[in-house]
Amino acid sequence: MTETPVDPSVLARPSGGYAMVAVDQREAMRAMFAEYDGEPVPDARLTEFKLAATRALTPYASAILVDRDFALDRVIDERAVAPGCALIAAADRFLPGPGEFVADVEIDDAVDPAAYARRGVAALKLLVIWRPDEPAEGRVAMVREFVQRSHAAGLVSIIEPLSRAPRDGRDWDWDAGVLAAAEELGSLGADLYKAEVPLHGEGDETELKRRCEHITGAVASPWVVLSSGVQHEAFPRAVELACLAGASGFLAGRAVWRPVVGSRDVETDLRADSVPRLRELVRVVDRIVGSRRKDEHR
C-alpha cells in the first residue's frame, strides 16, 4: 500500500528552509561529556543538558529532535520547546557493537506515534545504518514500516541513513556509501531525508556540490544535512554548498552545541556560543532556500 505523504513544511521556517537542531544523541553524547568529566557520566547530566539546549535554542530553530531515552517526556511535560518550533521524536532504538555506539538500529516500539502526536509531536525520525556488505531488503523493509507508522498517526517521517564500514572487513568508500544510501532509500516515501555531508564538508567546492546534486537527484523528498563528521567551524560552508546544490537546510546538533559540552555554566554558554552559531546557519538557509523558492514562483 502506498502511503500518502505528509507535508514536512510544518518543520520549516517561513523561507521554506529547514533550520533544525538535534539533541537526540545518546551514548555518543555521554562520551563527549566523559572527555571533560573524567568520570562516569550519569543520565541526569545528559537530561539536564538536553533540556537546557532545548530551552536556549528552540526560539531560533524551526524544529528540534529529542530522544525518549533521556529527555522527550520531560521536554513535553515542562513545555521546554519555544512557540513556533516543531518537536521531532527519535523513534529509533540504538544497538551497540564492537567499537560502535550504534552498530544496528531498530524501530523503537516504546515510541507510540499516535500517543506522541496527541502530546504535540509533529514528526518522527529513524536512523538507518547502511553497510555495503549487508542486503538492502532489511533496510528497505524497516524504512517502509517506519513511514507507514508515522503516516498512520499523521506525523512527518524523517529518515537518517548513515554510511558505515562493512562487517566483513572489505575495502570501502564512505562517500560512496552516502550516495548509495540516498539511491536506495531516498524514494521509499519518507517526507524528509537527513544526509551526511559528502566529503565531510571539506575539499573542492565543485566536487562537494556535485555529490550533493547527486543526493538531490536520488531523493524524492526535501533533504537536509547533519553535522556529525564535519568540523563545527566548517559547517556553515557545508550547509551553504549543500543548499546551493538542492538541499533545503540542516538538522544538526554537534555543530551548534558541541563547543559548550563540559561548560561550567551551560545556560550562559549556550546563549553566548550556540545561539550565534545557530542564527548564522539560519541566515544561510533563509538566504539560499528563500531565494530558490522565489525563483520557483516567478
C-alpha positions in Angstrom: 0.0 0.0 0.0 1.3 3.4 -0.9 1.2 5.9 1.9 0.0 9.5 1.4 3.0 11.8 2.1 2.7 14.2 5.0 3.7 17.8 4.4 7.0 18.4 6.1 6.8 22.2 5.9 5.4 22.1 9.5 9.1 21.7 10.3 10.3 24.6 8.1 10.8 28.3 8.5 8.7 30.9 6.6 11.5 30.9 4.0 10.8 27.3 3.3 14.2 26.2 4.7 14.7 23.8 7.5 16.8 25.0 10.4 16.5 22.2 12.9 18.5 21.2 16.0 19.2 17.6 17.2 19.8 16.7 20.8 18.9 13.0 20.4 22.4 11.8 20.7 22.7 9.1 23.5 25.9 7.2 24.3 27.8 9.4 21.9 26.8 12.4 23.9 27.8 10.6 27.2 31.2 10.0 25.7 31.6 13.7 24.9 30.9 14.6 28.5 33.2 11.9 29.7 36.1 13.6 27.9 35.6 16.6 30.3 34.3 14.9 33.4 37.0 12.2 33.7 34.4 10.0 35.5 31.2 8.1 34.7 28.5 10.5 33.4 25.1 10.0 34.9 21.9 10.0 32.9 20.8 13.1 34.7 23.7 15.2 33.3 22.6 14.4 29.8 19.0 15.1 30.5 19.7 18.5 32.0 21.9 19.4 29.1 19.2 18.4 26.6 16.6 20.4 28.5 18.9 23.5 28.7 19.7 23.2 25.0 16.1 22.9 24.1 15.1 26.0 26.0 18.0 28.1 24.7 17.9 27.1 21.0 14.2 26.5 20.1 13.4 30.2 19.9 15.7 30.3 16.8 15.1 26.8 15.4 12.3 25.6 13.1 12.3 22.2 14.8 14.1 20.2 17.5 14.8 16.5 17.6 14.7 14.8 21.0 15.1 11.2 22.2 12.7 9.3 24.5 15.6 7.7 26.4 16.7 10.8 28.2 14.6 13.9 27.5 11.5 13.6 25.3 8.9 13.2 28.0 10.4 16.0 30.2 10.7 18.3 27.2 7.0 17.8 26.6 5.9 17.9 30.3 7.9 21.0 31.0 6.9 22.8 27.8 10.6 23.4 27.1 10.1 24.0 23.3 9.5 27.6 22.3 6.3 28.5 20.4 6.7 28.2 16.7 9.3 25.4 16.9 8.1 21.9 16.0 9.0 18.9 18.0 10.5 15.7 16.4 10.7 12.5 18.4 13.5 10.0 17.7 11.8 6.6 17.0 14.9 4.6 16.8 16.5 2.1 19.3 20.3 2.0 19.1 22.1 -1.3 19.4 25.8 -1.0 20.2 28.5 -3.2 18.8 32.3 -3.5 19.0 33.8 -0.1 18.7 30.4 1.5 17.7 27.9 3.3 19.9 25.3 2.4 17.1 26.0 -0.8 15.3 22.4 -1.6 14.5 19.1 0.2 14.7 15.5 -1.0 15.3 12.3 0.9 15.4 11.6 1.8 19.0 8.2 0.2 19.9 8.1 2.3 23.1 7.6 5.4 20.9 3.9 5.3 20.2 3.3 7.6 17.2 -0.4 8.3 18.0 0.3 8.9 21.7 3.1 11.3 21.0 1.1 13.0 18.2 -1.6 13.8 20.8 1.2 15.3 23.0 2.3 17.7 20.3 5.0 15.8 18.4 5.0 16.8 14.7 7.4 14.2 13.3 9.4 11.0 13.9 13.0 10.3 13.0 14.6 6.9 12.2 18.3 6.4 11.9 19.3 3.7 9.3 22.7 2.1 9.2 23.9 1.5 5.6 26.7 -1.1 5.1 27.9 -2.2 1.7 28.1 -5.9 2.8 24.5 -6.1 4.1 21.5 -6.7 1.9 19.2 -3.9 1.2 16.0 -5.8 2.0 16.2 -5.3 5.7 16.8 -1.6 5.5 14.1 -1.1 2.9 11.5 -3.0 4.9 12.4 -1.0 8.1 12.0 2.3 6.3 8.7 1.3 4.8 7.4 0.2 8.1 8.5 3.4 9.8 6.9 5.6 7.1 3.7 3.7 7.5 3.7 4.0 11.3 4.4 7.8 11.0 1.8 8.5 8.4 -0.9 6.4 10.2 -0.5 8.9 13.1 -0.4 12.0 10.8 3.3 12.6 11.6 6.1 13.7 9.3 8.6 10.8 8.7 12.3 11.6 8.6 15.0 9.0 7.8 18.7 9.4 8.6 20.9 6.9 6.7 24.5 6.7 7.9 27.3 5.2 5.8 29.2 2.7 7.9 32.1 0.2 7.5 31.3 -3.3 6.3 31.4 -6.0 8.9 33.4 -8.4 6.6 36.5 -6.2 6.5 36.4 -5.4 2.8 37.7 -2.1 1.4 35.0 0.5 1.4 34.4 4.1 0.4 32.5 6.2 3.0 31.4 8.8 0.4 30.2 6.2 -2.0 28.0 4.8 0.8 26.5 8.2 1.4 25.4 8.4 -2.2 24.4 4.7 -2.4 22.2 5.1 0.6 20.4 8.0 -1.0 19.8 6.0 -4.1 18.5 3.0 -2.1 16.4 4.7 0.5 15.5 8.2 -0.8 12.4 7.2 -2.7 10.6 5.0 -0.2 8.1 7.5 0.9 9.8 9.4 3.8 8.8 13.0 3.9 12.3 14.3 4.7 15.8 12.9 4.2 18.6 13.6 6.5 22.0 13.1 4.9 25.7 13.1 5.9 27.6 15.9 4.2 29.7 14.4 1.3 33.5 14.7 1.7 32.7 15.7 5.4 32.3 19.2 4.0 35.9 19.5 3.1 37.9 19.9 -0.2 36.9 21.1 -3.6 33.6 23.1 -3.7 32.7 21.9 -7.2 33.1 18.3 -6.2 31.2 18.7 -3.0 28.3 20.4 -4.8 28.4 17.7 -7.5 27.9 15.0 -4.8 25.2 17.0 -3.2 23.4 17.3 -6.5 23.6 13.5 -6.8 21.7 13.3 -3.5 19.2 15.8 -4.8 18.6 13.7 -7.8 18.2 10.5 -5.8 15.9 11.7 -3.1 12.2 12.2 -3.8 11.6 14.5 -0.8 13.3 17.6 0.5 16.6 16.8 2.2 18.8 18.3 4.8 22.3 17.8 6.1 23.5 16.7 9.5 26.7 17.9 11.1 28.4 14.8 12.5 31.7 14.3 10.9 32.1 17.9 9.9 34.3 20.4 11.9 31.8 22.8 13.5 33.6 25.8 12.1 33.3 24.4 8.6 29.6 23.5 8.9 28.1 26.9 7.7 30.1 26.5 4.4 28.9 22.9 4.1 25.3 24.0 4.6 25.7 26.7 2.0 27.1 24.5 -0.6 24.6 21.7 0.0 21.7 24.2 -0.3 23.1 25.6 -3.5 23.1 22.0 -4.8 19.5 21.4 -3.8 19.4 20.7 -0.1 16.8 22.5 2.0 18.6 23.1 5.2 20.0 21.2 8.2 19.1 19.0 11.1 22.3 19.3 13.2 23.5 19.0 16.8 27.2 18.9 17.2 27.9 22.0 15.0 25.6 24.0 17.2 26.2 22.9 20.8 29.4 20.7 20.8 31.7 23.5 21.9 29.5 24.0 25.0 29.9 20.4 26.3 31.8 20.5 29.5 30.9 24.1 30.3 30.6 25.0 33.9 27.8 27.4 33.0 25.8 25.7 30.3 22.9 28.1 30.1 25.1 31.1 29.7 27.4 29.5 27.2 24.5 28.2 25.1 23.3 31.7 24.8 26.8 33.2 24.2 28.1 30.5 21.8 25.5 28.1 20.5 22.7 30.7 19.7 25.0 32.7 17.5 26.1 29.6 15.7 22.5 28.6 15.1 21.5 32.0 13.9 24.3 32.1 11.4 23.1 28.8 10.0 19.6 30.1 9.9 20.7 33.1 7.8 22.4 30.8 5.3 19.3 28.6 4.9 16.9 31.6 4.6 19.1 33.3 2.1 19.6 30.4 -0.3 16.4 28.4 0.1 14.3 31.5 0.3 15.8 32.8 -2.9 15.2 29.5 -4.6 11.6 29.5 -3.6 11.1 32.9 -5.0 12.6 31.9 -8.3 10.3 28.8 -8.4 7.2 31.0 -8.0 8.1 33.6 -10.7 
